[in-house]
Amino acid sequence: MASATTSPVRLTSLSHGGGCGCKIAPGVLAGLLRDSLPNSRFSDLLVGNDTSDDAAVYRLNDDQAIVSTTDFFMPIVDDAFDFGRIAATNALSDIYAMGARPLFALAIVGMPINTLSHDTIRNILRGGEAICERAGIPIAGGHSIDSVEPIYGLAVTGVIDPRHVKRNVGARDGDVLILGKPLGVGIFSAAFKKGLLDADGYRTMIDTTTQLNLPGLELSRLAGVHAMTDVTGFGLLGHLLEICRGSRVVARIHADDVPLLSGALTIARAGTVTGASARNWQAYGNEVRFAAGLDPAMRILLTDPQTSGGLLVACDQAEAGQVHAIFRDLGFGRAATIGSLSAGEPLVLVD
């Protein structure tokens, strides 16, 4: 058994999954929520769970609304500080995806207290605090339990002008799609767990998963941004489908334009994939169609669960230059236009 000062156990060995790949499958989740009470009873609840949005929004008055979300998961890496940073960045992302400014967070902590050293657990908490300090907010409290698997995350509260809320519905015919971060985190995490990810690959994974989605704050003020979400456990195609379903549009994605983490395609071609990728694909049904001859590895990356992934923005073509400028100025040099939308029954076409 580990002592209070040493922890020889790999964090990832204590969990059956990692990061946003731990999410309950989309189809299963929909079934679990099928009989939920309708949110329409609360007139000031502007955003509930009816459209699978990133956070709830509750109107206080004409100028202020509270935005609230929670996100937590099991380790995606073995370094305790990095795990804390990734989990906190991922939780904050839902606030930014709504266009809101975070105010404070509460920690969600479940730890195998007799298996992990106290120093390891403290380092997880310190990692979360470091990210929240970067975001300019405190971790004001939280709740902890003794758990079989290590779990860490945040419940985050933010604020926004209700007129600036960005949802995963509202995209329009003719909009272009812009993705803020490259894909491949799930592939990289699977390679890491198998000991197949080199030091450069690990650093790339940490850099992208700890990059706060700050552009959401500025994008929320652009009238030409019609819909926004972040790409996490359901993969790019899954979260794009949520936009298509809620907006009644067809998306056409150009695979060659989708940004990828360096080396991700090679790793996928070598057969290192996540189980959640196949789970995601099964949930899409007939709403996704691939062009004949598309690289099978690219299909895997498009369904790859992303932990702390990038913002996906649907905007007027005339506003695309400003959207790209915001991403670029805030350090998102890999942001790319990946496709477009047209009116029609919900569908994603990939060529």
Secondary structure, DSSP 8 states (H G I E B T S, - for coil): ---SS---S-GGGG-SS-GGGGS--HHHHHHHTTT---GGG-TTEEE-STT--SSEEEESSSS-EEEEEEEEE--SSS-HHHHHHHHHHHHHHHHHHTT-EEEEEEEEEEE-TTTS-HHHHHHHHHHHHHHHHHHT--EEEEEEEE-SS-EEEEEEEEEE-GGG---SS---TT-EEEESS-B-HHHHHHHHHTT---HHHHHHHHHHHT---THHHHHTT-TTEEEEEE--TTHHHHHHHHHHHHHTEEEEE-GGGS-B-TTHHHHHHTT---HHHHHHHHHHGGGEEE-TT--HHHHHHHH---SS--EEEEE-GGGHHHHHHHHHHTT-TT-EEEEEEEESSSEEEE-
